[in-house]
Structure formats: C-alpha cells, structure tokens
Amino acid sequence: AQKVTQAQTEISVVEKEDVTLDCVYETRDTTYYLFWYKQPPSGELVFLIRRNSFDEQNEISGRYSWNFQKSTSSFNFTITASQVVDSAVYFCALNTQTDSNYQLIWGAGTKLIIKP
Amino acid sequence: KAGVTQTPRYLIKTRGQQVTLSCSPISGHRSVSWYQQTPGQGLQFLFEYFSETQRNKGNFPGRFSGRQFSNSRSEMNVSTLELGDSALYLCASSLEPNTGELFFGEGSRLTVL
C-alpha cells in the first residue's frame, strides 16, 4: 500500500533553533516522487520541493534542507535557524499511479510553531 | 501573475442541498486538481482535469463531480450534501497533469448544517 507517515503531529521550538520534520513513506513503485508543501494559516498550500526516487542527493535551499534516504524510506525536512514566519503546517506527499490513475498521497501534516 | 482564485471563500449549506465551487487557475496552467481537507481525514484528492477531461480521480462517491471549461477554469459540484462534507475544498493548478508541482488557492470553506 502507498502511505506517507508524519509521526510528529506538532512541534514547538524557540526562534533560531534548528528543527527537523520527519516523513516516512511506503510504496511498491521503483520510480516515484516525493514532495513537501507548506500550509501557513492563510490556508494556501505552497510547494517547496519535489524529489525523484533516483536522486538521493541532499537538497539545500537557503535555511531549508532535505535528506532523502531510500534505505529507510525517509524524506526529512530541516529548517535551520527557524523564524516565526516558518510557523505553518508542513505536509509530505508521495505520488502514486495505479493503472492510468495518478494522484498524490499526503501525510497528516506536522504543525510547526516557532515561538519568538 | 495572479494566483489560483477560488470562489466563494466561505459558504454555509444545509443537508440535502447542493453546492458549486469555482476555481480559476494561474494563467497558462491547463491542469486543475481538487482536494478536500478535513481535520479527521486530512488532504484527500478528489479529481484532476486537463483539457476539459477528467484525467485522474480519487475515491469519492459520485455526489462529487467536476468539470473544466475551455479557458481552464474549473468547477466542482457536491450534490445531496451531508454533514461530513463540511471541509476546506482546495483547488490547485499546474502547467501539465501528473506533475505534483501544484499551485494552490486559498480554498472554499464549506459548512454543512
């Protein structure tokens, strides 16, 4: 079964701390894509990254970094030197294709609270 | 460049009624997807349209339907509303289908009484 697990329901840290959001996935596919999205209080989901299953290189974008490890089926997201504006719900997602039907399977989300 | 626009933003209906939600994608985007978000079930995929054709479909009953117009604007309809249909309905657009790189609107919050 295709599944995405974000075990951390809520994380609260003080501004400037580093924080890692965990994502574990299950899939039978050999080719797949993983995603991270951010949902601020306004409700509008914002695309952060897409990673394909053949690219295990870590990705860094400013204060954001992603660690993809196929051996543990994980795609973790780290925010360095967190800021209040990082407060949001973060979703990890996995693409799945059954027959010709394509859809994203979403984790439950991790609510990140950054305290000033 | 304008983002994805959803209307209405908020609406209240009663059980048994029907509702139509509208979505205007980013200019140039030809694919539109719809998602339902609830505290209990999280984000669930409803369907995706491309070139006026439904390309992908989630596991929702037939009461949930959609369509896409030639200008890529999309509507979704829920008939015979149930209390459990109360949710945030999110529309997302993308250049092409099946990419996963989606640009979302702010959603339409539906409350069913």
Interface residues (C-beta under 8 A of the other chain):
Chain A: Y33 F35 Y37 S42 G43 E44 L45 V46 F47 R50 F91 A93 N95 Q97 N101 Y102 Q103 L104 W106 G107 A108 G109
Chain B: G3 G42 L43 Q44 F45 E48 R55 N56 K57 G58 L88 L90 A92 P97 N98 T99 G100 E101 L102 F103 F104 G105 E106 G107
